Amino acid sequence: MPDVNLTQLDTTPVVLLIDDSQFVHRLLDARLRSESISLIGEHDGKVGLERAIEEGPALILLDLDMPVMDGFETLRALKDEPRTRDIPVIVLSGMNSSQDKVAAFDLGAVDFVTKPFELTELRARVRSSLKMSALLQMLSQKAQIDGLSGLFNRTYFDERLKGEYDRAIRHGHPMSIAMIDLDHFKSINDTYGHPAGDAVIAGVAQVILHELRSSDIACRYGGEEFVLIMPETNPEQAYNLCQRIRERCETITWARHPTRSVTLSAGVVGADDGSSINCTPSAWVEMADRNLYSAKQAGRNTVKASHINGSAVQITQSKAG
């Protein structure tokens, strides 16, 4: 299997502490510093939930007794939210009743630590939970990786697109997506055999990974089609990235058919300011697909891009190779 783009993965686990006590934040920041984690914190459940959705931490330490939104309500919200439901939660509480513990475990907590806690024990529980989180993440990732290309699969794309789309709108950041399709791919399979076609898909995937930044997400959409999610990227930047991918693929000499080059076409759609977007993620995919079709109609080996301005779509780039 081709190499996965490991630069997309942060090697230092992020632990989110949600507790209204400044003392607890200072204490754990000092005592967990040797655990090779990145500790971030919030002081109430509502903001903590938003931070968990934003950051996707490997572990959450959650106090029960908080203003605005208490720990039980926060835990329930975390487990109801698809983007945070699989994050392990260790409950921290000054209450030691069996009823509280049962309620926390029933809501999905993986552990319950009573305050004042013994710090050596807490460190051990954090390490144990992080190991379990890493194993679950590894299994989840394997289920999200396309076996032939080494890119993320269609299911992962559908989930990730919504998250990045929501984030772009919430923060008013630029974002673009691109649909990429190999030109005349069927003839590669028909002329040289499916192993040759598989080699092309895997090779193009490696070119895509080489050109992407660490924040970009590449997925195999199906067959010979790929899709890119590019956060913090306006349509012109996304267009230039796809042009680099197109130009690089055009120069490859393939071992099974050295005299037959492979080209690709791409359709790009994006916005400079996410706060002005009022169409759905699925509409973005449809617009990118229309641009891809237009690129094919223009002669293939072409990248075509559109700029979304509110609900209006303006063609900003169209260039053949």
C-alpha angles and dihedrals in degrees: 000000000000117000117277115232097257092181087077089067124078109222095202112076115231117223118196117208115200108188133129093219116098088197092058091049092052093043096051093041088058099039099043095045091098092055096082093241135126106237117202126175148204129184104217136038099243095055090038091058091051091049091050091053090047099045103029094214123203091232138012125211105201130192117211102208106065137133125245094021119014126219097262092051091046092049091050091050092048091054093045092053112085092213094056106025094098096049110108114240126205111198117220114198142164087210118086103184120135089230092060092047093049091047091050094049092045089054091053108269114152095206142009122213121187121221131267083047129196103245097213090054092046091052090052091050091049091050091049093049092047091052090052090046091052092051092049091047091051091051091046092049093051088055090051098050123092107232098218103043101028088227125120114277134242094267091055091047093054091051097042096046092061092049094049092043091053091046093051091052094044094052099030092239127153120256138174139184131199134201113208125192130181113239118241090351094156090064090057090057093042096047104035103020135254094285087062090049091049090051090053093051091049092045095049089048089057091051090051092050091048093054098043126093120235091259095054122094122215122194137175104239095191139299108353094342126106133186130204129202111201115188118196088019127121121211094261092054091046090049091053091049092052090048090056090050091048093048093047094050091050091060098050118114108212118216096221095046109018094170094050116076124201122224133184140205127213140197118204131191128175151137135236093214121032093199090070095055116111102162126090129258089248089055089055090054091049092050092048089049091051090052089050090052089049090051089053091049090050091063105282126256083080140124120212124184137189132198119220114214106180104305093336122096121208125188107234104166136025119160134154123217 
